[in-house]
């Protein structure tokens, strides 16, 4: 009997591998199209799966985007915590910009578009922002106002860098480190915040 020349059947991905593939596809679609223009159909096509299969993993576009953002935020938090043992600010700034570079599309869409227009995503933004403010204050002697100033400065600097495409990452990290050290030094010079006053 002549052996079959047909291709062997492709192995089925595990649920975890399929979910990872959908995550990767969703990042590309959101980064390319933006939050509002992207559709579940676009993500399914990018991932090479049916819409029905995608809905087995995610209830809809918002839930998918929220999971993408919360997973990325956990990754950033782990990176920052890994630098804490060195006791210096510069490694944390470098880790932050490594993350921004690797998650550029998702980062830009979340902060420039999605978090400004969707009520549920605004709440997610507040939760994540509060978490990182606490993380910063645990790592540095910062007042609440100082932590918000530092986080806001780094966020806007990162967005500007992504949108302009310059300078080189090494240069933006050097500049960001100088700015962050200056802000932290000003907090030390003025002493701890007055506990009787807010922020």
Secondary structure by P-SEA (a helix, b strand, c coil): ccccccccccccccaaaaaaaaaaaaaaaaaacccccccaaaaaaaacccaaaaaaccccaaaaaaaaaaaaaaaaaaaaaaacccccaaaaaaaaaaaaaaaaaaaaaaaaccccccaaaaaaaaaaaaaaaaaaaaaccccaaaaaaaaaaaaaaaaaaaaaccccaaaaaaaaaaaaaaaaaaaaaaccccccccc
